[in-house]
Amino acid sequence: MMRLGNLQLRSNLVLAPMAGITDYPFRQLAREMGCGLTFTEMVSAEGLLRKGGSFLKIGKGEHPVSVQLFGSKPEVLAEAASIAETLGADAIDLNMGCPAKKVVKTGAGVDLMRFPEKVEGILIAMRKKVTCSLTVKIRSGWDGTQINAVEISRLAEGCGVDAITVHPRTKEQAFRGRADWNVIAMVKRAVRIPVIGNGDVNTPVLIQKMFEETGCDGVMIGRGALGNPWVFSPRLSEPPDKGTAISLEERKRMIHRHLSLIQNHYEERNLTPEIRKHLYWYTKGLPNCTVFHSKLSCLKGKEKLEQAFHSHFDSIQRREPCQ
Ligand SMILES: Cc1cc2nc3c(=O)[nH]c(=O)nc-3n(C[C@H](O)[C@H](O)[C@H](O)COP(=O)(O)O)c2cc1C
């Protein structure tokens, strides 16, 4: 199993950082399903310095968890990394992949990949401040003419980074097109530290394919885990004809558990949007989901959403059209 510096993982599958999604409830479920490491959504290093612990919620006993930081100033990122470690992070990840305008224009996210010297200063400063694992998440490069994932990975390794995640799309691509797994293979050949491949993986078959085609040490899953925490379960690597498919009852139980975690984690006023989006993902592809999804968008409050989910599942079980 993959080892990130001092951190030994129990599975080589990891949950991707996703803003607005990888909150405590989602990370908890992924871990329960067998996920080896979960990442928080990206956290502003400046914000963490200003607001401290209230800005970053790590659950009690939530291990292992990696806190992903974004920022562009070495001293700020190093201090934020130290705060996150004190708050319980088992690993700190530097975001070098976010293509959002508001992040890039501050010199953070994928913009860092254009300035290797700046990256070096940041990583040296962060490495000095934390003893936990330090990792980076990069893209292929800025655009098709500036693919420098290998250069940045070698540099990161030289600064004492413990692992590298590669999401092989450029900043220009954002989330469009297919991830170019060749870039993951190139990085893997170039460094000795573990390389985690990421991009367009949502089934056990694709997990296996990414391991085989790139030689990567771990696979990070983002969108493929939405409404599908089972993707981390070792059970799913068995063929579905061996009784490994997810039954409707299991799906129902998972949704229940997820909703109760959400209820414990969020204030009342935030429950509706949180529940709605997860119900949407859990029911995508099920019979009559279009009707159910348009119904969801009109409902407010945990009780109403829960009722709708129950009657939807009952109607599927009775094989009746959704009311
Ligand atoms: C809604 C959303 C939010 C994301 N937020 C982050 C983030 O905070 N930090 C980060 O490094 N990547 C972020 N990503 C990128 C994912 O971590 C991942 O690299 C990308 O989705 C490709 O992997 P996938 O095909 O498994 O989804 C986000 C992606 C999505 C869809």
The ligand as an ORCA input file, in Angstrom:
! r2SCAN-3c Opt
* xyz 0 1
  C     -17.002     20.621     -8.109
  C     -15.520     20.416     -8.139
  C     -14.725     21.048     -7.206
  C     -13.324     20.871     -7.238
  N     -12.564     21.463     -6.269
  C     -11.220     21.212     -6.230
  C     -10.421     21.703     -5.166
  O     -10.896     22.352     -4.215
  N      -9.085     21.425     -5.210
  C      -8.511     20.694     -6.229
  O      -7.295     20.461     -6.233
  N      -9.268     20.195     -7.233
  C     -10.591     20.425     -7.240
  N     -11.358     19.857     -8.222
  C     -10.713     18.955     -9.215
  C     -10.781     17.508     -8.726
  O     -10.053     17.337     -7.542
  C     -10.206     16.555     -9.801
  O      -8.870     16.893    -10.034
  C     -10.974     16.630    -11.125
  O     -12.365     16.662    -10.906
  C     -10.627     15.448    -12.028
  O     -10.901     14.233    -11.377
  P     -12.265     13.369    -11.639
  O     -12.331     13.112    -13.119
  O     -12.066     12.133    -10.826
  O     -13.398     14.219    -11.180
  C     -12.730     20.036     -8.214
  C     -13.552     19.407     -9.160
  C     -14.923     19.569     -9.120
  C     -15.771     18.846    -10.130
*
